Amino acid sequence: MTNFITGLGLQVIPWYVILICAVCVYFLGNVNPAIIIGRAKGVDIRTQGSGNAGTTNAMRSLGKKTGAIVFVIDAAKGWAGYYVPMLIFMQIGLRNEEILHGMVSDAPALLCGLCVVVGHMYPAVFGFRGGKGVATAFGVLLAASWLHALILIAIVIVVTLICRYVSLSVMIAVAACLVFAFAFGAYDPLWAIILLALIVWKHRENIKRLVKGQENKLSLGGKK
């Protein structure tokens, strides 16, 4: 796989096409179902529970069914944020002789994958207060390498069922993703580091609570 940064500099895809796609998927990431559904129910999800506009807090504050809907939509926009631009870039690349010489790269699509996650985490339309990006990142990883992504989500589910700490399961999946990137080439290593660093940063308070033994466990029952 071509290095992420090097791939962006190959100029196979016009820079303005990459920019337009990156901006579009950023605003796709702004579509936050936890906030939208919460407002439809008369609730600002960011004032409930942990204050995070994502799957876990939606499950805790709005119910398991709503949490599942939030996860599916967030993952779907992550998948679309990578896969749709990739199709566009491939169509452009097919008209470019450089693709015949192996010069085309998936780096522009990887960039768009980062942008849709950033759009979820820091949505301009919602005052830059979004979610932590786990479900959206899963969608991006699913589009980039579906088998490894399914293993990662399985890790999150199994660890959560065992210990009921969602944040801990996410951190373990982050470590596994780095192994997949560096040892097996599932994802571009540099790109994976950037993506996972964003997720770890958004979980910094959870990590502090885990260390202190103060992190909240996920209730496997119904809505509180």
Summary of the structure (lengths in Angstrom):
residues: 224
radius of gyration: 17.9
end to end distance: 46.2
largest distance: 58.8
contacts: 782
relative contact order: 0.14
helix: 73%
strand: 0%
